[in-house]
Amino acid sequence: MSEVIAKKVVGVIGGSGLYEIEGLTDIKRVALDTPFGAPSDEFLTGRLGDTPMVFLPRHGRGHKVTPSEINYRANIYGMKKLGVERLISVSAVGSMREDIEPGDMVIVDQFFDRTNKRVSSFFGNGAVGHVEFAEPVCACLADTLYDASVKAGAKVHKGGTYICIEGPHFSTKAESKIYRSWGVDVIGMTNIPESKLAREAEICYATVALSTDYDCWHEGEESVTVDMILETLGNNVAMARSIIKTVVPMISDTRECGCVDAMEFALLTEKEAIPEKMRQDLDLIIGKYL
């Protein structure tokens, strides 16, 4: 399929419980090959009102892919190939703060990486790039997402640090208490390296984190179970769908953030020294700079 050409193409990656977007018209399923392997599933393209949309279930339909097994590079590459410039991550998380209650939403603005099994960059194999990542979320998109959440009636918290663990196991109590002592706000398993790859692909990225539980640190609550998560998740996902419908028309047609040219000065390898295969594989990502 040829790349989607439009002023504004909005992508959504859905996590646990969100496997489709309501209200899409002109729906097509698109299977993509990428230089980095197969994405989690077919991409769902369509329109929400006047806005072209691209949706991907992060774990695949039927929730078949663990957080560690997700091919994050293929997922982000596919979004880029389909013309996505703004990418909204919808992610179930555990709360690490008393005031972030199950059912609340958090528009996170920082990440803490505790993963250890994942390929986190498009670079390597003869091409070296170091992208700036001090502010890992697009502030413009995050602000719009927060405003839309308020408008949709969500109980939402603006800002917060998302610690990403490897999974698929939930935390031990010792781990959970240590993470809390570090000052993190929510805990999840999927937004790293997703956010890092989105930055390398010069895609604006922001997360609406759906709080489903208190992890296992909270002495007054039961330890987290799948049943507990699913019960809260049903209500969270309904609100997430409402937020997506609300935010899409609020997103500007033009981008005025640093995400647009994040890779301009990030490539360290001399252009002539980059192997031909890597030139081909990365053409969609950095071709305009070569």
KEFIKOL-451592 format. One record per residue (C-alpha): residue number from 1; x, z, y. Coordinates in steps of 0.2 Angstrom, whole numbers, always signed. Layout:
<node vodo="NUM" x="X" z="Z" y="Y"/>
...
This chain:
<node vodo="1" x="+0" z="+0" y="+0"/>
<node vodo="2" x="+6" z="-4" y="+17"/>
<node vodo="3" x="+10" z="+10" y="+30"/>
<node vodo="4" x="-6" z="+16" y="+40"/>
<node vodo="5" x="-4" z="+10" y="+58"/>
<node vodo="6" x="-14" z="+21" y="+70"/>
<node vodo="7" x="-12" z="+32" y="+85"/>
<node vodo="8" x="-15" z="+47" y="+75"/>
<node vodo="9" x="-14" z="+50" y="+57"/>
<node vodo="10" x="-17" z="+68" y="+51"/>
<node vodo="11" x="-11" z="+74" y="+34"/>
<node vodo="12" x="-17" z="+89" y="+24"/>
<node vodo="13" x="-9" z="+97" y="+9"/>
<node vodo="14" x="-21" z="+108" y="+1"/>
<node vodo="15" x="-15" z="+123" y="-9"/>
<node vodo="16" x="-25" z="+134" y="-22"/>
<node vodo="17" x="-44" z="+131" y="-20"/>
<node vodo="18" x="-43" z="+116" y="-8"/>
<node vodo="19" x="-43" z="+100" y="-18"/>
<node vodo="20" x="-53" z="+89" y="-7"/>
<node vodo="21" x="-59" z="+87" y="+11"/>
<node vodo="22" x="-77" z="+87" y="+15"/>
<node vodo="23" x="-84" z="+73" y="+27"/>
<node vodo="24" x="-71" z="+60" y="+23"/>
<node vodo="25" x="-77" z="+42" y="+24"/>
<node vodo="26" x="-69" z="+25" y="+18"/>
<node vodo="27" x="-61" z="+35" y="+4"/>
<node vodo="28" x="-47" z="+27" y="-6"/>
<node vodo="29" x="-35" z="+35" y="-19"/>
<node vodo="30" x="-18" z="+29" y="-17"/>
<node vodo="31" x="-4" z="+30" y="-30"/>
<node vodo="32" x="+13" z="+30" y="-23"/>
<node vodo="33" x="+30" z="+28" y="-30"/>
<node vodo="34" x="+45" z="+36" y="-20"/>
<node vodo="35" x="+64" z="+36" y="-22"/>
<node vodo="36" x="+62" z="+54" y="-27"/>
<node vodo="37" x="+49" z="+52" y="-41"/>
<node vodo="38" x="+31" z="+55" y="-42"/>
<node vodo="39" x="+20" z="+66" y="-30"/>
<node vodo="40" x="+9" z="+79" y="-36"/>
<node vodo="41" x="-6" z="+67" y="-37"/>
<node vodo="42" x="-14" z="+52" y="-29"/>
<node vodo="43" x="-16" z="+53" y="-11"/>
<node vodo="44" x="-33" z="+53" y="-4"/>
<node vodo="45" x="-35" z="+42" y="+12"/>
<node vodo="46" x="-50" z="+41" y="+23"/>
<node vodo="47" x="-57" z="+44" y="+40"/>
<node vodo="48" x="-64" z="+60" y="+47"/>
<node vodo="49" x="-74" z="+54" y="+62"/>
<node vodo="50" x="-62" z="+42" y="+71"/>
<node vodo="51" x="-46" z="+49" y="+64"/>
<node vodo="52" x="-37" z="+42" y="+49"/>
<node vodo="53" x="-33" z="+56" y="+36"/>
<node vodo="54" x="-22" z="+58" y="+21"/>
<node vodo="55" x="-25" z="+72" y="+9"/>
<node vodo="56" x="-15" z="+78" y="-6"/>
<node vodo="57" x="-18" z="+93" y="-18"/>
<node vodo="58" x="-1" z="+102" y="-19"/>
<node vodo="59" x="-4" z="+107" y="-37"/>
<node vodo="60" x="-13" z="+91" y="-42"/>
<node vodo="61" x="-31" z="+90" y="-47"/>
<node vodo="62" x="-35" z="+104" y="-59"/>
<node vodo="63" x="-21" z="+114" y="-53"/>
<node vodo="64" x="-8" z="+108" y="-66"/>
<node vodo="65" x="+9" z="+110" y="-56"/>
<node vodo="66" x="+17" z="+127" y="-53"/>
<node vodo="67" x="+25" z="+130" y="-36"/>
<node vodo="68" x="+43" z="+127" y="-43"/>
<node vodo="69" x="+38" z="+111" y="-52"/>
<node vodo="70" x="+30" z="+103" y="-36"/>
<node vodo="71" x="+40" z="+87" y="-31"/>
<node vodo="72" x="+41" z="+92" y="-13"/>
<node vodo="73" x="+52" z="+77" y="-8"/>
<node vodo="74" x="+40" z="+65" y="-16"/>
<node vodo="75" x="+25" z="+73" y="-7"/>
<node vodo="76" x="+32" z="+73" y="+10"/>
<node vodo="77" x="+40" z="+55" y="+8"/>
<node vodo="78" x="+22" z="+49" y="+3"/>
<node vodo="79" x="+14" z="+57" y="+18"/>
<node vodo="80" x="+28" z="+48" y="+29"/>
<node vodo="81" x="+25" z="+32" y="+20"/>
<node vodo="82" x="+6" z="+33" y="+24"/>
<node vodo="83" x="+9" z="+35" y="+42"/>
<node vodo="84" x="+6" z="+54" y="+44"/>
<node vodo="85" x="+13" z="+62" y="+60"/>
<node vodo="86" x="+4" z="+78" y="+59"/>
<node vodo="87" x="+4" z="+88" y="+43"/>
<node vodo="88" x="-7" z="+104" y="+41"/>
<node vodo="89" x="-3" z="+115" y="+26"/>
<node vodo="90" x="-17" z="+125" y="+19"/>
<node vodo="91" x="-10" z="+139" y="+8"/>
<node vodo="92" x="-16" z="+155" y="+0"/>
<node vodo="93" x="-5" z="+170" y="+3"/>
<node vodo="94" x="-4" z="+189" y="+1"/>
<node vodo="95" x="-4" z="+200" y="+16"/>
<node vodo="96" x="+10" z="+211" y="+20"/>
<node vodo="97" x="+2" z="+220" y="+34"/>
<node vodo="98" x="-13" z="+232" y="+35"/>
<node vodo="99" x="-21" z="+223" y="+49"/>
<node vodo="100" x="-21" z="+206" y="+40"/>
<node vodo="101" x="-35" z="+209" y="+28"/>
<node vodo="102" x="-41" z="+198" y="+13"/>
<node vodo="103" x="-51" z="+184" y="+21"/>
<node vodo="104" x="-41" z="+183" y="+37"/>
<node vodo="105" x="-31" z="+168" y="+42"/>
<node vodo="106" x="-14" z="+167" y="+49"/>
<node vodo="107" x="-6" z="+153" y="+59"/>
<node vodo="108" x="+12" z="+157" y="+54"/>
<node vodo="109" x="+27" z="+152" y="+65"/>
<node vodo="110" x="+42" z="+157" y="+54"/>
<node vodo="111" x="+48" z="+156" y="+36"/>
<node vodo="112" x="+60" z="+167" y="+26"/>
<node vodo="113" x="+66" z="+157" y="+10"/>
<node vodo="114" x="+68" z="+167" y="-6"/>
<node vodo="115" x="+67" z="+152" y="-17"/>
<node vodo="116" x="+82" z="+147" y="-28"/>
<node vodo="117" x="+76" z="+132" y="-40"/>
<node vodo="118" x="+71" z="+119" y="-27"/>
<node vodo="119" x="+78" z="+104" y="-19"/>
<node vodo="120" x="+76" z="+107" y="-1"/>
<node vodo="121" x="+83" z="+92" y="+8"/>
<node vodo="122" x="+82" z="+73" y="+7"/>
<node vodo="123" x="+100" z="+73" y="+10"/>
<node vodo="124" x="+115" z="+73" y="-2"/>
<node vodo="125" x="+123" z="+60" y="-14"/>
<node vodo="126" x="+134" z="+53" y="+0"/>
<node vodo="127" x="+123" z="+57" y="+16"/>
<node vodo="128" x="+124" z="+73" y="+25"/>
<node vodo="129" x="+111" z="+79" y="+38"/>
<node vodo="130" x="+109" z="+96" y="+46"/>
<node vodo="131" x="+92" z="+97" y="+55"/>
<node vodo="132" x="+88" z="+110" y="+67"/>
<node vodo="133" x="+76" z="+123" y="+60"/>
<node vodo="134" x="+76" z="+138" y="+71"/>
<node vodo="135" x="+58" z="+135" y="+75"/>
<node vodo="136" x="+52" z="+128" y="+59"/>
<node vodo="137" x="+33" z="+126" y="+64"/>
<node vodo="138" x="+28" z="+113" y="+77"/>
<node vodo="139" x="+22" z="+124" y="+91"/>
<node vodo="140" x="+10" z="+111" y="+98"/>
<node vodo="141" x="+1" z="+108" y="+81"/>
<node vodo="142" x="+1" z="+127" y="+78"/>
<node vodo="143" x="-7" z="+131" y="+95"/>
<node vodo="144" x="-20" z="+118" y="+92"/>
<node vodo="145" x="-23" z="+125" y="+74"/>
<node vodo="146" x="-25" z="+142" y="+81"/>
<node vodo="147" x="-38" z="+137" y="+95"/>
<node vodo="148" x="-48" z="+127" y="+81"/>
<node vodo="149" x="-48" z="+142" y="+70"/>
<node vodo="150" x="-55" z="+153" y="+84"/>
<node vodo="151" x="-68" z="+140" y="+88"/>
<node vodo="152" x="-73" z="+139" y="+70"/>
<node vodo="153" x="-76" z="+157" y="+69"/>
<node vodo="154" x="-62" z="+163" y="+59"/>
<node vodo="155" x="-53" z="+180" y="+60"/>
<node vodo="156" x="-36" z="+173" y="+64"/>
<node vodo="157" x="-19" z="+180" y="+68"/>
<node vodo="158" x="-7" z="+170" y="+79"/>
<node vodo="159" x="+10" z="+170" y="+73"/>
<node vodo="160" x="+19" z="+178" y="+58"/>
<node vodo="161" x="+33" z="+176" y="+46"/>
<node vodo="162" x="+29" z="+169" y="+29"/>
<node vodo="163" x="+41" z="+174" y="+15"/>
<node vodo="164" x="+42" z="+161" y="+1"/>
<node vodo="165" x="+46" z="+167" y="-16"/>
<node vodo="166" x="+50" z="+157" y="-31"/>
<node vodo="167" x="+35" z="+162" y="-42"/>
<node vodo="168" x="+25" z="+159" y="-52"/>
<node vodo="169" x="+25" z="+178" y="-55"/>
<node vodo="170" x="+18" z="+189" y="-42"/>
<node vodo="171" x="+30" z="+202" y="-34"/>
<node vodo="172" x="+35" z="+219" y="-42"/>
<node vodo="173" x="+30" z="+234" y="-31"/>
<node vodo="174" x="+49" z="+237" y="-27"/>
<node vodo="175" x="+50" z="+219" y="-21"/>
<node vodo="176" x="+34" z="+220" y="-11"/>
<node vodo="177" x="+40" z="+236" y="-2"/>
<node vodo="178" x="+57" z="+228" y="+2"/>
<node vodo="179" x="+49" z="+213" y="+9"/>
<node vodo="180" x="+38" z="+223" y="+20"/>
<node vodo="181" x="+53" z="+233" y="+26"/>
<node vodo="182" x="+60" z="+216" y="+32"/>
<node vodo="183" x="+46" z="+213" y="+44"/>
<node vodo="184" x="+37" z="+199" y="+35"/>
<node vodo="185" x="+18" z="+196" y="+38"/>
<node vodo="186" x="+13" z="+186" y="+23"/>
<node vodo="187" x="+20" z="+181" y="+6"/>
<node vodo="188" x="+17" z="+164" y="-3"/>
<node vodo="189" x="+26" z="+152" y="-15"/>
<node vodo="190" x="+24" z="+134" y="-8"/>
<node vodo="191" x="+29" z="+132" y="+11"/>
<node vodo="192" x="+47" z="+131" y="+7"/>
<node vodo="193" x="+55" z="+118" y="+6"/>
<node vodo="194" x="+39" z="+109" y="+11"/>
<node vodo="195" x="+42" z="+113" y="+30"/>
<node vodo="196" x="+60" z="+109" y="+29"/>
<node vodo="197" x="+57" z="+92" y="+22"/>
<node vodo="198" x="+43" z="+88" y="+35"/>
<node vodo="199" x="+56" z="+92" y="+49"/>
<node vodo="200" x="+68" z="+80" y="+41"/>
<node vodo="201" x="+54" z="+67" y="+40"/>
<node vodo="202" x="+50" z="+70" y="+59"/>
<node vodo="203" x="+33" z="+76" y="+54"/>
<node vodo="204" x="+24" z="+89" y="+64"/>
<node vodo="205" x="+20" z="+103" y="+52"/>
<node vodo="206" x="+9" z="+119" y="+54"/>
<node vodo="207" x="+1" z="+131" y="+41"/>
<node vodo="208" x="-15" z="+140" y="+40"/>
<node vodo="209" x="-12" z="+154" y="+28"/>
<node vodo="210" x="-27" z="+161" y="+19"/>
<node vodo="211" x="-25" z="+179" y="+15"/>
<node vodo="212" x="-32" z="+183" y="-2"/>
<node vodo="213" x="-25" z="+201" y="-6"/>
<node vodo="214" x="-13" z="+214" y="-1"/>
<node vodo="215" x="+1" z="+209" y="-14"/>
<node vodo="216" x="+5" z="+225" y="-23"/>
<node vodo="217" x="+12" z="+236" y="-10"/>
<node vodo="218" x="-5" z="+244" y="-4"/>
<node vodo="219" x="-7" z="+261" y="-12"/>
<node vodo="220" x="-26" z="+260" y="-9"/>
<node vodo="221" x="-28" z="+243" y="-17"/>
<node vodo="222" x="-27" z="+237" y="-35"/>
<node vodo="223" x="-12" z="+226" y="-39"/>
<node vodo="224" x="-15" z="+208" y="-36"/>
<node vodo="225" x="-24" z="+198" y="-50"/>
<node vodo="226" x="-29" z="+180" y="-52"/>
<node vodo="227" x="-48" z="+185" y="-52"/>
<node vodo="228" x="-45" z="+195" y="-36"/>
<node vodo="229" x="-37" z="+180" y="-27"/>
<node vodo="230" x="-51" z="+168" y="-33"/>
<node vodo="231" x="-65" z="+179" y="-27"/>
<node vodo="232" x="-58" z="+179" y="-9"/>
<node vodo="233" x="-52" z="+162" y="-10"/>
<node vodo="234" x="-69" z="+154" y="-11"/>
<node vodo="235" x="-74" z="+161" y="+6"/>
<node vodo="236" x="-57" z="+157" y="+13"/>
<node vodo="237" x="-57" z="+139" y="+8"/>
<node vodo="238" x="-75" z="+136" y="+15"/>
<node vodo="239" x="-68" z="+142" y="+32"/>
<node vodo="240" x="-52" z="+132" y="+30"/>
<node vodo="241" x="-63" z="+116" y="+28"/>
<node vodo="242" x="-72" z="+121" y="+44"/>
<node vodo="243" x="-56" z="+123" y="+53"/>
<node vodo="244" x="-49" z="+106" y="+47"/>
<node vodo="245" x="-65" z="+98" y="+54"/>
<node vodo="246" x="-64" z="+107" y="+70"/>
<node vodo="247" x="-45" z="+104" y="+73"/>
<node vodo="248" x="-44" z="+85" y="+69"/>
<node vodo="249" x="-52" z="+79" y="+85"/>
<node vodo="250" x="-43" z="+92" y="+95"/>
<node vodo="251" x="-26" z="+84" y="+90"/>
<node vodo="252" x="-18" z="+74" y="+104"/>
<node vodo="253" x="-14" z="+55" y="+101"/>
<node vodo="254" x="+3" z="+57" y="+108"/>
<node vodo="255" x="+17" z="+69" y="+102"/>
<node vodo="256" x="+28" z="+78" y="+115"/>
<node vodo="257" x="+37" z="+90" y="+104"/>
<node vodo="258" x="+55" z="+90" y="+96"/>
<node vodo="259" x="+48" z="+85" y="+79"/>
<node vodo="260" x="+47" z="+67" y="+85"/>
<node vodo="261" x="+66" z="+64" y="+85"/>
<node vodo="262" x="+72" z="+79" y="+75"/>
<node vodo="263" x="+85" z="+68" y="+65"/>
<node vodo="264" x="+93" z="+59" y="+80"/>
<node vodo="265" x="+108" z="+70" y="+80"/>
<node vodo="266" x="+107" z="+78" y="+63"/>
<node vodo="267" x="+116" z="+65" y="+53"/>
<node vodo="268" x="+134" z="+69" y="+51"/>
<node vodo="269" x="+140" z="+55" y="+39"/>
<node vodo="270" x="+147" z="+40" y="+47"/>
<node vodo="271" x="+135" z="+26" y="+45"/>
<node vodo="272" x="+147" z="+14" y="+36"/>
<node vodo="273" x="+151" z="+28" y="+24"/>
<node vodo="274" x="+133" z="+30" y="+17"/>
<node vodo="275" x="+131" z="+23" y="+0"/>
<node vodo="276" x="+119" z="+8" y="-1"/>
<node vodo="277" x="+107" z="+17" y="-12"/>
<node vodo="278" x="+105" z="+32" y="+0"/>
<node vodo="279" x="+103" z="+19" y="+14"/>
<node vodo="280" x="+88" z="+12" y="+5"/>
<node vodo="281" x="+81" z="+29" y="-1"/>
<node vodo="282" x="+82" z="+36" y="+17"/>
<node vodo="283" x="+77" z="+21" y="+26"/>
<node vodo="284" x="+60" z="+28" y="+30"/>
<node vodo="285" x="+67" z="+44" y="+35"/>
<node vodo="286" x="+82" z="+39" y="+46"/>
<node vodo="287" x="+82" z="+20" y="+46"/>
<node vodo="288" x="+79" z="+19" y="+65"/>
<node vodo="289" x="+95" z="+29" y="+68"/>
<node vodo="290" x="+106" z="+18" y="+56"/>
